[in-house]
């Protein structure tokens, strides 16, 4: 399955990029499918940085996802490959300057594997709205004053 979503954010691309670069440093919103998120590599974020997430994909399906940054080009592109919990995929963010703000474009491919393959349509329907809600939550956090951390 393939998703392409976008949201306009009244912050410059460098701020939006920093927010997603430092995804392990901010708390998840209530109702987020991400229950836990940690960076598992010690160096500053860049190509090769790895993360571990515990995600709630369906009401009774929880699992671990491992991801690795595959493209790191501040402040324009941030991409990662992920796998685990019966899934694999690729997540790409593009940060498009728009006046003094940014259009955040998210492109994501997701492939259910094994026992989850028959549930692909259900997963796609469940995720499509949640992905857009997540982008809107990112916008709201950024527009309410979130600031990048130094040294990441």
N, C-alpha and C positions, 0 to 999 in steps of 0.2 A: 504494500500500500504506500501511497505517496501523499504527503500533505504539503501545501504551500500556503502560508498565512502571513499577514503583515499587520503592523500597528504603527501609527504615527506617535512619536514621543517628543515632548517639548524639552529635550535635552540634547546636547551635542553628541555626535557619534562616539567620541572618546569616553563620555560618561556611561553611555549605554553598553559599550564594549566592556568597560571595567566592571560593570554590574554582572554581566554574564561570565566574564573571566573569573570573578571571585565568587562563583555560585555556591561554594561550600561555606562561605562566611555569613550568609544571611539566613534567617529562619524561614522555613517553609510556611506558606499560607495555610490556614485551616482548610481542610478538604483537599489539599494537594495529594496527588498520588505518590509523591516522594515522601517516604516516612523517615528516611535517614540519608545523609549525603556526607561523604568525607573524601578529601584529597588524600591519595595514598602515596604520592611521591613528594619528596621534601623540597625540591627546587621551585623557583618561581614558575608560574604557569607559562607553558610554551608547548611546542610540538613534543609529544611523548608524555606529557602530564597525564596521570591516571586518576580515576575516581571510582569509588564504590558507592552504589545507591541501593537502598531497599525501597521497592516500589509496590504499590497496591494497584494491580492492573485491572482486575475485576473484583466484585465483592468478595469472593472466596479465593482469589489468586494473588498471592504475595510472593515476591522473589527478589533476588539480588541481580543487579545490573552492573557490569564493569564497562568503563568507557576510557577512551584515550584520545587526547587532542591530536588531530591529524593535520590541521591547518591553523596557523596562528599568525595573522597579518593585521595588527592593530593600526587604525581603528576600523578596518573595513570588513574583515572576515575572521570567523572563528568556527571551526568544524571539529567534530569528533565522531569516531566509530564506537558503537556499543554492542554488547552481547550479554546474554544471560536471561534467566527466567523464561526460557523458551522463546526468546526473541533475538534478533540481531537487526542492526540498522545503522543509519548515518544521519547525523544532525548537522545542519549547516545554517549559520547565521550570517546575514549580510547587513551591514550598517550603512544605509544610504543617506547622505547629507540631504536635508530638506530645509532650506532657509537656515534658521538657527537651531533646528531640531534634527530629528532622525526618523527615517522610516526603517523599522526593524523588520526584516524579512526572514522568516523561518522556513526552511525546506527540510523535510524529513522523510526518509524512507524507513519502513518498518516491515520486517518479515517474521511472522509467527512461524515457529518451528515445531516439529513433532506433534505432540498431542494438542497444541494450540492452533495448528493449521486449520482445522475445521471451523474454528471460531473467529477467523480473520474478519468477516463482515461485522460481527458483533463488536470486536475490538475496534475496528475502524469507526463505527458509529459512536462508540463510547468515547473514543479519543478525540474526534474532530472538534467537538464543542469544548472539551477540556483544554485542548491545546490553545484555542483562541482565548479562552478565559485566562490561561496562564500568561499569554502575551499582554493582555489587558491589565493583569495584576502587576507585571513587570513595569508597564507604563505608569500605573498608579503609584507604585513604590518610588520610581524615579522622579515623577513629577511632584511627589510630596516631600522631596528633599534628600533622598539617599545620596550619600557621597562615597566616592571611591576610596579604598584604603591605600595607604602609601606602601611602596615597596613590593607590590605583587607583580 
